[in-house]
Amino acid sequence: MSTKKPALFIDRDGTINRDCPYCHDTSQIDIYMDAVSLIRDYRKRGYLIIVITNQSGLGRHYFSIQDLEAFNEELNRRLKELGAQFDYLYYCPHIPEDNCDCRKPKDGMIRRAVQDHGIDLDSSVLAGDRDDIEGELARKLGLKFIHFRRV
């Protein structure tokens, strides 16, 4: 019997939280309730909730790692109040020109999470607001994609 758990991989900016862009100050937290409902639903079904987020603002020196960590901690605190906290968060600090393996739509963050937490990738799901980023990543990995279309 496998002890691996499936995961809901979910984008942060534009999916859980309004896209600022370069969100880094806790005053910019504005949570979408449809994402809260999705997280709650998958948590009840036994999925790990893992945020995967491109954060090129770090590489561009728009904000510090401390700013990012404070934002993520406060976001998770507020989500927890709504019964929708995440278990883990992975971020890519690179700018597109760095050509790293972690910047979505590349799969480095998901591969690291799978390795770190023994995730059942075949049963996992990816949610995001960008078909050209999260959708492309989901198709590469053969994951179900939940598309949040934001105006």
C-alpha positions in Angstrom: 0.0 0.0 0.0 1.4 3.4 -1.0 1.8 6.1 1.6 2.2 8.8 -1.1 -0.4 11.5 -1.1 -1.6 13.6 -4.0 -1.2 17.3 -4.0 -3.1 20.3 -5.2 -0.3 22.5 -6.7 -1.7 26.1 -6.8 -0.3 29.4 -8.1 -0.2 32.3 -5.7 -0.6 35.7 -7.5 -3.7 35.9 -9.6 -5.0 32.6 -8.3 -5.1 32.7 -4.5 -4.3 36.4 -4.1 -5.0 39.3 -6.4 -2.0 39.9 -8.7 -0.4 43.2 -7.7 2.1 42.5 -9.6 5.2 41.8 -7.5 3.1 41.3 -4.4 5.3 41.5 -1.3 3.7 43.8 1.3 1.0 42.3 3.5 -1.3 45.3 2.7 -1.5 43.7 -0.8 -3.2 40.6 0.4 -6.6 40.3 -1.2 -7.7 36.6 -1.2 -10.0 35.2 -3.8 -12.8 33.2 -2.2 -13.1 30.7 -5.1 -9.5 29.7 -4.4 -10.3 29.3 -0.7 -13.2 26.9 -1.6 -10.9 24.9 -3.9 -8.2 24.5 -1.2 -10.8 23.5 1.4 -12.3 20.9 -1.0 -8.9 19.3 -1.8 -7.8 19.4 1.8 -10.9 17.5 2.8 -10.1 14.9 0.1 -6.7 14.4 1.7 -4.5 16.3 -0.7 -1.4 18.2 0.3 -1.8 21.9 -0.6 1.4 23.3 -2.2 1.8 26.8 -3.5 4.2 27.1 -6.5 4.9 30.7 -7.4 7.3 32.6 -9.7 8.7 35.5 -7.7 11.0 37.4 -10.1 10.7 40.5 -7.9 13.4 38.9 -5.8 15.8 38.6 -8.8 14.9 42.1 -9.8 15.6 43.4 -6.3 12.1 44.8 -5.9 11.8 43.2 -2.5 13.8 41.1 -0.1 13.4 37.4 0.9 12.3 38.7 4.3 9.5 40.7 2.6 8.5 37.6 0.7 8.5 35.3 3.7 6.5 37.8 5.8 3.9 38.0 2.9 3.7 34.3 2.6 3.3 33.7 6.3 0.6 36.3 6.6 -1.2 34.9 3.5 -1.2 31.5 5.1 -2.3 32.8 8.5 -5.3 34.5 6.8 -6.0 31.3 4.7 -5.9 29.2 7.9 -8.6 31.5 9.4 -10.7 30.6 6.4 -9.9 26.9 6.8 -7.7 26.8 3.7 -4.1 27.0 4.7 -1.3 25.6 2.5 1.1 22.9 3.6 4.2 24.0 1.7 5.3 26.8 -0.6 7.9 26.8 -3.3 9.1 29.9 -5.1 11.3 30.7 -8.0 13.3 33.9 -7.4 14.8 34.1 -10.9 14.0 36.4 -13.8 13.1 34.7 -17.1 16.5 35.4 -18.6 18.2 33.3 -15.9 16.8 30.2 -17.7 16.5 28.2 -14.5 14.7 24.9 -14.1 12.3 26.2 -11.5 10.5 29.1 -13.2 7.1 28.0 -14.4 6.2 26.6 -16.9 9.3 24.6 -16.2 8.7 21.8 -13.7 11.5 22.3 -11.1 9.4 23.4 -8.2 6.9 20.5 -8.7 9.8 18.0 -9.1 11.4 19.3 -5.8 8.1 19.1 -4.0 7.5 15.5 -5.2 11.0 14.5 -4.0 10.7 16.4 -0.7 7.2 15.1 0.2 6.8 11.8 -1.6 3.8 13.0 -3.6 1.7 10.9 -5.9 2.1 13.0 -9.0 -0.2 10.9 -11.1 -3.2 11.8 -8.8 -2.2 15.4 -8.3 -3.8 18.6 -9.7 -2.5 22.0 -10.7 -4.5 25.2 -10.4 -3.7 28.6 -11.8 -4.8 31.7 -13.6 -2.5 31.4 -16.7 -3.1 28.8 -19.3 0.3 29.7 -20.9 2.1 29.1 -17.6 0.3 26.8 -15.2 -1.7 25.2 -18.0 1.4 24.4 -20.0 3.1 23.0 -16.9 0.1 20.8 -16.2 0.0 19.5 -19.7 3.8 18.7 -19.6 3.3 16.7 -16.4 0.0 15.1 -17.4 -1.9 16.8 -14.5 -5.5 17.9 -14.4 -5.5 21.7 -14.8 -8.0 23.9 -13.0 -8.1 27.3 -14.8 -9.1 30.4 -12.8 -10.0 32.9 -15.4 -9.5 36.4 -13.8 -10.7 39.6 -15.3 
